[in-house]
Amino acid sequence: MRDDYLQAAYLVIPDANVLINVVSRRVKQLRRGARPLVESLEKLLPEDVALREVIEGKISYALGAD
């Protein structure tokens, strides 16, 4: 996992627990064959693709009511 992507994703989703859950769910989707929402000229790991999607605003999330 690229540290620069992680730091940039923290700026979008500052809560580490939420960020981990969002990225984890997306990585599972990507590993099951979902198409990436971002393009890259380099070969990225699913974790990096998910982080890029967060950074670029391609993934949204909603917190449930307690």
Secondary structure, DSSP 8 states (H G I E B T S, - for coil): --HHHHHHHHHHS--HHHHHHHHHHHHHHHHTT---SS--SS---HHHHHHHHHHTT---------
